[in-house]
Amino acid sequence: MRIDIITCLPRLLDSFFAHSILQRAQQGGYVEVVVHDLRDYTADKHRRVDDYAFGGGAGMVMQIEPIARCIRALQADRTYDEIIYMTPDGERLNQRTANALSLRQNLIILCGHYKGVDERVRALFITKEISIGDYVLSGGELAACVLSDAIIRLLPGVLNDETSALTDSFQDNLLAPPVYTRPAEFEGHRVPDILLSGHEAKIDEWRHEQALERTRIRRPDLLE
């Protein structure tokens, strides 16, 4: 898989992709993440990528021209399955969306900034709009990182235990059950005996019951 991220703040993404699972995924050849500085595609001598909004109002708007140049330059080299715009008014990111995107080959993620992008960008280039929640960030970079992480960890071979992602919360519309590790007892609080029994079938049954109960209490909407 290849993920191209378009941003006017590329350094903001450096650390996120340089550590842990995301770093190993790139080093192992499972994914290629390429960050593009939008300012490299502007014709403005001051490298500006924004301008005042027509009609007035507070805040600046990202211009269509540098975004169009960048996207078209990328499309000249390969075909993209999705061109995604991170925006608060997009479709809410969930596990189903992450699963679907993990099956794609090439993705572009456009990070919004300021008051957003010129609406013509959305009409002409964007194929999917995604939000990570009902709140506003200073820019789409953090949202792009969240989306990338959710996708990349699902790629075959990225996690040491490939079954791990399949038992995460939301994969089956349930929250994950409680988990424990050593010591078996801490200050009078003991790990449930069933988990120490070695009886795999009964442990699976217990975990499913716990997942149902946790979901019923914390996220009953998932069971509807």
C-alpha positions in Angstrom: 0.0 0.0 0.0 1.0 3.6 -0.6 -0.4 6.6 1.3 0.4 10.1 0.1 -0.4 12.9 2.5 -0.8 16.4 1.3 -0.2 19.1 4.0 1.1 22.6 4.4 2.8 21.5 7.7 4.8 18.4 6.7 7.2 18.5 9.7 4.2 18.0 12.0 4.0 14.4 10.7 7.6 13.5 11.0 7.6 12.0 14.5 4.3 10.1 14.1 5.4 7.9 11.3 9.0 7.5 12.7 8.2 5.2 15.6 6.7 1.9 16.7 4.3 0.0 14.5 4.1 2.6 11.8 7.9 2.7 11.4 8.2 -1.1 11.3 5.4 -1.2 8.7 7.3 1.1 6.4 10.7 -0.6 7.1 9.1 -4.0 6.4 7.8 -2.8 3.0 4.1 -3.2 4.0 3.3 0.4 3.4 4.9 3.5 1.9 3.9 6.8 3.4 5.0 9.9 1.4 4.3 13.4 2.8 4.0 16.2 0.3 4.5 19.9 1.2 1.7 21.8 -0.4 3.8 24.9 -0.5 6.1 23.2 -3.1 3.1 23.4 -5.5 2.3 27.1 -5.2 3.3 29.7 -7.8 3.3 32.4 -5.1 6.8 33.7 -4.4 6.0 33.7 -0.7 4.8 30.1 -0.9 1.3 31.0 0.3 -1.4 28.4 -0.1 -4.3 30.4 1.3 -6.3 33.5 0.6 -9.2 35.5 1.9 -12.7 34.1 1.5 -14.9 35.6 -1.2 -17.8 37.3 0.4 -15.8 38.2 3.5 -15.8 36.6 6.9 -13.1 35.5 9.4 -10.4 33.1 8.5 -8.4 32.1 5.4 -9.2 29.5 2.8 -6.9 27.0 1.2 -6.5 27.7 -2.6 -7.5 25.2 -5.2 -4.5 25.8 -7.5 -1.6 24.3 -5.4 -3.9 21.4 -4.3 -4.8 20.7 -8.0 -1.2 20.8 -9.0 -0.1 18.4 -6.3 -3.0 15.9 -6.9 -2.5 15.9 -10.6 1.3 15.4 -10.2 0.6 12.3 -8.1 -2.0 11.0 -10.5 0.4 11.2 -13.3 2.5 8.5 -11.6 -0.2 6.1 -10.4 -4.0 5.5 -10.1 -5.5 6.2 -6.7 -8.3 4.3 -5.2 -9.5 7.2 -3.0 -8.6 10.9 -2.5 -9.6 11.6 1.0 -10.2 15.0 2.6 -10.0 15.1 6.4 -12.8 17.5 7.5 -15.1 17.8 10.5 -18.2 17.6 8.3 -17.1 14.3 6.7 -18.3 10.8 7.3 -17.4 9.7 10.9 -14.5 7.3 10.9 -15.3 3.8 12.2 -13.7 0.4 12.1 -15.7 -0.6 9.0 -14.3 2.3 7.0 -10.7 1.5 8.2 -11.2 -2.2 7.2 -12.4 -1.2 3.7 -9.6 1.3 3.1 -7.0 -1.3 4.3 -7.9 -3.3 1.2 -7.0 -0.4 -1.2 -3.7 0.0 -2.9 -3.1 3.7 -3.2 -4.6 6.5 -1.2 -4.2 10.3 -1.1 -5.1 12.1 2.2 -5.5 15.9 2.0 -5.1 17.7 5.3 -7.4 20.7 5.7 -6.3 23.9 7.4 -7.5 27.4 8.2 -11.2 27.5 7.4 -10.9 24.6 5.0 -10.4 24.2 1.3 -11.9 26.0 -1.7 -15.2 24.1 -2.3 -14.2 23.3 -5.8 -11.4 21.0 -4.5 -14.1 18.9 -2.9 -16.2 18.9 -6.1 -13.4 18.1 -8.6 -11.0 15.9 -6.7 -12.2 14.4 -3.5 -13.8 11.0 -3.5 -14.2 10.5 0.2 -14.5 12.9 3.2 -13.7 11.6 6.7 -14.0 13.1 10.2 -12.5 11.6 13.3 -15.1 13.3 15.6 -17.5 16.1 16.2 -14.9 18.7 17.1 -12.5 21.0 15.2 -8.7 20.7 15.2 -6.2 23.4 14.1 -5.5 21.3 10.9 -6.2 17.9 9.4 -2.7 16.5 10.1 -3.6 14.8 13.4 -6.7 13.4 11.8 -4.7 12.1 8.9 -2.3 10.4 11.3 -5.3 8.8 13.1 -6.7 7.5 9.8 -3.4 6.2 8.6 -2.7 4.4 11.9 -6.2 2.7 11.8 -5.5 1.5 8.2 -1.9 0.5 8.4 -2.2 -1.7 11.5 -4.7 -3.9 9.6 -2.3 -4.7 6.7 -1.2 -8.3 6.7 2.1 -8.8 8.4 2.2 -5.4 10.2 1.2 -6.7 13.6 3.3 -9.5 15.1 0.2 -11.5 15.8 -2.1 -11.1 12.8 -5.1 -12.2 14.8 -4.7 -9.2 17.2 -6.5 -6.7 15.0 -9.4 -9.1 14.5 -10.2 -9.1 18.2 -10.0 -5.3 18.6 -13.0 -3.3 19.7 -15.6 -2.6 17.0 -14.5 -5.4 14.7 -17.7 -7.3 15.5 -19.6 -4.3 16.7 -18.6 -5.1 20.3 -16.1 -3.5 22.6 -13.1 -5.6 23.6 -13.4 -7.6 26.8 -11.2 -6.8 29.8 -7.6 -8.1 29.7 -5.1 -9.0 32.4 -1.4 -10.0 32.7 1.0 -10.8 35.5 0.8 -10.8 38.5 -2.2 -13.0 38.9 -3.0 -11.1 42.2 -2.3 -7.5 43.1 -3.2 -6.1 46.5 -6.1 -8.5 46.9 -7.4 -8.1 43.4 -7.2 -11.4 41.5 -7.4 -12.2 37.8 -10.7 -14.1 37.1 -10.1 -17.8 37.6 -11.5 -18.7 34.2 -8.5 -17.0 32.5 -6.1 -19.1 34.5 -8.0 -22.4 33.8 -6.4 -23.1 30.4 -9.9 -24.1 29.1 -9.8 -22.3 25.7 -13.5 -22.8 24.8 -14.7 -21.6 28.2 -12.3 -18.6 28.1 -13.6 -17.6 24.6 -17.2 -17.9 25.9 -16.3 -15.7 29.0 -14.6 -13.1 26.8 -17.7 -12.9 24.5 -20.0 -12.5 27.5 -17.8 -9.8 28.9 -17.6 -8.0 25.5 -21.4 -8.0 25.3 -21.8 -6.7 28.8 -19.2 -4.0 28.4 -20.8 -2.9 25.1 -24.3 -2.9 26.7 -23.2 -0.6 29.5 -20.8 1.7 27.6 -22.0 1.7 24.0 -25.5 0.3 23.8 -25.9 2.0 20.4 -23.6 -0.6 18.9 -26.1 -3.4 19.7 -29.0 -1.7 18.1 
